[in-house]
Amino acid sequence: MIDDELTTAVERAVREAVDAQVMPRWRKLAEHEITTKTGSHDLVTVADREAERQLGDALRRLLPGSAVVGEEGVHADPSSYTALSGPDPVWIIDPVDGTRQFVAGGEGFCTMVALAHHGETLAGWIRAPVLGLAATVRRGGGVLLNGEPLYAGSPEAGAPLRVAVSHPDYTDEWQERSLRGLHTAGLQVRSTGSAGLEYLAIARGRLDAVAYTWEAAWDHAAGLLAVAEAGGASSTVEGVPFRLAGGNALPFTAARDADTTRRMVGLLRDKSEDHRSRPR
């Protein structure tokens, strides 16, 4: 299903959507072009909606018969998320990952696309236009950042683990309890920014691990594959792989190597009193 021609075509589609719908609105958003999703802290902008629309149309044309699961589309129609459990190939779209940074005029945002089939991520594309980063990953084919292969390596022996955790805007009492085990000696903990950029930081060896308390596939599909193809690993708090379609035991973690992943799971499990999946 994934060949060089399709990989290049998707990369071009992502670039065109970013150039047409995202960058012209960076630092130029009008107040009426920014809203908050009902029942959520999430911001959404006209750039999110228009980029997802353009990408969805382009990706369906590239792979006839495929479905689309996009962040804004699922917000409008939650039932569309079930395509991840269906028989058809699925494009997973996060049109602007790091919308808060985008709205604030910051540089830490990206656009992400992944292609999945039968619950497995086959490929991913992450583009951070202001930072000049473009990553492409294919299952079994490695991950390239601006054309150069990435290898995550392992954390420096004896050095504190550099860890990013779910940002405090979404931390309720349960989430705070589940992440408490990471605030311990030997870890340098900060809040996460754009999920796509955090996963790339792990794949580049610039961050040792992340821990998340939500499971929306558009935030994680491309990035988790990038970490895996760079030699890293990931796991839910129950010690099993993350499932794209949902129903995961949370929190889950991804890290530069398997040993660090196991260490993270142990810390999360020690303090987590409820391992059931929780909605974002």
C-alpha positions as CSV (number, residue, x, y, z in Angstrom):
1,M,0.0,0.0,0.0
2,I,2.8,2.4,0.8
3,D,5.4,3.0,-1.9
4,D,7.8,5.9,-2.7
5,E,5.2,7.5,-5.0
6,L,2.5,7.6,-2.4
7,T,4.9,8.7,0.3
8,T,6.0,11.6,-1.9
9,A,2.5,12.5,-2.9
10,V,1.3,12.7,0.7
11,E,4.3,14.8,1.7
12,R,3.4,17.2,-1.1
13,A,-0.3,17.2,0.0
14,V,0.7,18.1,3.6
15,R,3.1,20.8,2.4
16,E,0.4,22.3,0.1
17,A,-2.2,22.3,2.9
18,V,0.2,24.0,5.4
19,D,1.2,26.6,2.8
20,A,-2.4,27.4,1.8
21,Q,-4.3,27.1,5.0
22,V,-2.0,27.3,8.0
23,M,0.9,29.6,7.4
24,P,-1.1,32.5,5.9
25,R,-3.0,32.6,9.2
26,W,-0.1,32.4,11.5
27,R,0.0,35.5,13.7
28,K,-2.8,36.9,11.6
29,L,-5.9,35.3,13.2
30,A,-8.9,37.5,13.8
31,E,-10.7,37.0,17.1
32,H,-13.8,35.4,15.4
33,E,-11.5,32.8,13.7
34,I,-10.6,31.3,17.1
35,T,-13.2,29.3,19.2
36,T,-13.2,26.7,22.0
37,K,-14.7,23.3,21.4
38,T,-17.8,22.6,23.4
39,G,-17.1,20.9,26.7
40,S,-13.3,21.1,26.2
41,H,-10.3,23.4,26.8
42,D,-9.3,22.8,23.2
43,L,-9.0,25.7,20.9
44,V,-9.9,25.4,17.2
45,T,-9.2,27.9,14.5
46,V,-10.2,28.4,10.9
47,A,-6.8,27.1,10.0
48,D,-7.5,23.8,11.7
49,R,-10.8,23.3,9.9
50,E,-9.6,24.4,6.4
51,A,-6.4,22.5,6.5
52,E,-8.2,19.3,7.6
53,R,-10.7,19.8,4.8
54,Q,-8.1,20.3,2.1
55,L,-6.0,17.3,3.4
56,G,-9.0,15.0,3.7
57,D,-10.0,15.7,0.1
58,A,-6.4,15.2,-1.2
59,L,-5.7,12.1,0.7
60,R,-9.0,10.4,-0.3
61,R,-8.0,11.0,-4.0
62,L,-4.6,9.5,-3.4
63,L,-6.0,6.3,-2.0
64,P,-9.6,5.6,-3.3
65,G,-11.7,3.8,-0.8
66,S,-9.9,5.1,2.2
67,A,-11.5,6.8,5.2
68,V,-10.5,9.9,7.1
69,V,-10.3,10.3,10.9
70,G,-9.5,14.0,11.6
71,E,-9.6,15.9,14.8
72,E,-12.1,18.4,13.7
73,G,-14.2,15.9,11.8
74,V,-14.5,13.7,14.9
75,H,-15.5,16.6,17.0
76,A,-18.3,17.3,14.6
77,D,-19.2,13.6,14.2
78,P,-17.8,11.3,17.0
79,S,-19.0,8.2,15.2
80,S,-16.4,8.8,12.5
81,Y,-13.7,7.6,14.9
82,T,-15.0,4.0,14.5
83,A,-13.3,3.9,11.0
84,L,-10.1,3.0,12.9
85,S,-11.7,-0.3,13.7
86,G,-13.1,-0.9,10.2
87,P,-11.7,-2.7,7.2
88,D,-10.6,0.3,5.1
89,P,-7.3,2.1,5.2
90,V,-7.6,5.3,7.3
91,W,-5.9,8.6,7.1
92,I,-5.5,10.2,10.5
93,I,-5.2,13.9,10.4
94,D,-4.1,16.5,13.0
95,P,-4.3,19.7,11.0
96,V,-2.6,21.9,13.6
97,D,-1.0,20.1,16.5
98,G,-0.2,22.6,19.1
99,T,-3.1,24.9,18.4
100,R,-2.5,27.0,21.6
101,Q,1.0,27.7,20.4
102,F,-0.3,28.6,16.9
103,V,-2.9,30.9,18.3
104,A,-0.3,32.6,20.6
105,G,2.0,33.2,17.6
106,G,4.5,30.7,18.8
107,E,6.6,28.4,16.6
108,G,5.9,25.1,18.3
109,F,3.2,23.6,16.1
110,C,3.0,21.1,13.3
111,T,0.7,19.3,11.0
112,M,0.5,15.5,11.2
113,V,-0.9,12.8,8.9
114,A,-0.7,9.0,9.4
115,L,-2.0,6.1,7.4
116,A,-3.4,3.1,9.3
117,H,-4.9,-0.2,8.3
118,H,-6.3,-2.9,10.6
119,G,-5.2,-1.0,13.7
120,E,-1.6,-0.7,12.5
121,T,0.1,2.6,11.6
122,L,1.8,2.1,8.3
123,A,3.3,5.6,7.7
124,G,3.4,9.1,9.1
125,W,4.2,12.6,8.1
126,I,5.0,15.5,10.5
127,R,5.6,19.0,9.2
128,A,6.6,21.9,11.5
129,P,6.8,24.8,9.0
130,V,8.2,27.6,11.2
131,L,10.8,25.3,12.6
132,G,11.8,24.0,9.2
133,L,11.2,20.3,10.1
134,A,9.6,17.7,7.8
135,A,9.6,14.1,9.0
136,T,8.5,11.0,7.0
137,V,8.2,7.6,8.6
138,R,7.3,4.2,7.1
139,R,6.8,1.0,9.1
140,G,10.0,-1.1,8.7
141,G,11.6,1.7,6.6
142,G,12.9,4.0,9.3
143,V,12.2,7.7,9.9
144,L,13.7,10.6,8.0
145,L,13.9,14.2,9.2
146,N,14.6,16.6,6.4
147,G,16.0,13.6,4.5
148,E,18.3,12.4,7.3
149,P,17.7,9.2,9.2
150,L,17.0,9.4,13.0
151,Y,18.2,7.2,15.7
152,A,16.9,7.8,19.3
153,G,19.7,6.1,21.1
154,S,19.5,5.8,24.9
155,P,19.6,8.3,27.8
156,E,22.9,9.2,29.2
157,A,23.9,6.9,32.0
158,G,23.5,8.5,35.4
159,A,21.9,11.7,34.0
160,P,18.3,12.6,35.0
161,L,15.7,11.5,32.6
162,R,14.2,14.4,30.6
163,V,10.5,13.7,30.6
164,A,7.5,15.6,29.2
165,V,4.1,14.9,30.7
166,S,0.5,15.8,29.8
167,H,0.1,19.6,30.0
168,P,-1.5,20.9,33.2
169,D,-4.5,22.5,31.3
170,Y,-6.0,19.0,31.1
171,T,-4.9,17.7,34.4
172,D,-7.9,16.8,36.6
173,E,-7.6,15.0,39.9
174,W,-7.4,11.6,38.4
175,Q,-4.7,12.6,35.9
176,E,-2.7,14.3,38.5
177,R,-2.7,11.2,40.6
178,S,-1.7,9.0,37.7
179,L,1.3,11.2,36.9
180,R,2.5,11.8,40.4
181,G,5.0,9.0,40.3
182,L,7.1,10.9,37.7
183,H,7.9,13.7,40.1
184,T,10.7,11.9,41.7
185,A,14.5,12.0,42.0
186,G,16.3,11.2,38.8
187,L,13.6,12.8,36.5
188,Q,13.5,16.3,35.0
189,V,9.8,16.8,34.3
190,R,8.1,19.5,32.2
191,S,4.7,19.9,30.5
192,T,4.3,18.8,27.0
193,G,3.8,21.0,24.0
194,S,2.9,19.8,20.5
195,A,2.7,16.0,20.7
196,G,4.2,15.7,17.2
197,L,7.2,17.8,18.2
198,E,7.7,15.9,21.5
199,Y,7.8,12.5,19.6
200,L,10.3,13.9,17.2
201,A,12.4,15.1,20.1
202,I,12.5,11.5,21.4
203,A,13.4,10.2,17.9
204,R,16.2,12.8,17.7
205,G,17.5,11.9,21.2
206,R,16.7,15.3,22.6
207,L,14.0,14.1,25.0
208,D,14.1,10.8,26.9
209,A,10.4,10.1,27.4
210,V,6.8,11.4,27.4
211,A,3.7,10.4,29.3
212,Y,0.2,11.1,28.1
213,T,-3.2,10.7,29.7
214,W,-5.3,10.9,26.5
215,E,-5.4,8.6,23.5
216,A,-6.7,10.6,20.5
217,A,-5.2,8.9,17.5
218,W,-4.3,12.1,15.6
219,D,-2.0,13.2,18.4
220,H,-0.1,9.9,18.6
221,A,-0.2,7.7,15.5
222,A,2.5,9.4,13.4
223,G,4.7,10.2,16.4
224,L,4.6,6.7,18.0
225,L,5.7,5.2,14.7
226,A,8.5,7.7,14.4
227,V,9.7,6.8,17.9
228,A,9.5,3.0,17.1
229,E,11.4,3.4,13.8
230,A,14.1,5.4,15.5
231,G,14.7,2.5,17.9
232,G,12.4,3.7,20.7
233,A,9.5,1.9,22.4
234,S,6.1,2.7,23.9
235,S,3.7,1.0,26.3
236,T,0.5,1.6,28.2
237,V,0.5,1.5,32.0
238,E,-0.6,-2.1,31.8
239,G,2.5,-3.0,29.8
240,V,0.7,-3.6,26.5
241,P,1.0,-1.7,23.2
242,F,-1.1,1.4,22.5
243,R,-4.2,0.7,20.4
244,L,-5.1,3.3,17.8
245,A,-8.8,2.6,18.1
246,G,-8.9,3.4,21.8
247,G,-9.8,1.6,25.0
248,N,-6.2,1.9,26.3
249,A,-5.2,1.7,29.9
250,L,-3.9,5.1,30.6
251,P,-1.5,6.8,31.0
252,F,0.9,5.5,28.4
253,T,4.5,6.4,27.6
254,A,7.0,6.4,24.8
255,A,10.8,6.6,25.3
256,R,14.1,6.4,23.6
257,D,14.6,2.7,24.4
258,A,12.8,-0.3,25.9
259,D,14.6,0.0,29.3
260,T,13.5,3.6,29.7
261,T,9.9,2.7,28.7
262,R,9.8,-0.1,31.3
263,R,11.1,2.4,33.9
264,M,8.4,4.9,33.0
265,V,5.7,2.3,33.2
266,G,6.9,1.2,36.6
267,L,6.8,4.8,37.9
268,L,3.4,5.4,36.5
269,R,2.0,2.2,37.7
270,D,3.2,2.7,41.3
271,K,1.1,5.8,41.8
272,S,-1.8,5.3,39.3
273,E,-4.9,4.1,41.3
274,D,-7.1,3.8,38.2
275,H,-5.7,2.3,35.0
276,R,-8.9,2.5,33.0
277,S,-9.2,4.6,29.9
278,R,-10.4,8.1,30.5
279,P,-11.8,10.5,28.0
280,R,-9.8,13.6,27.2
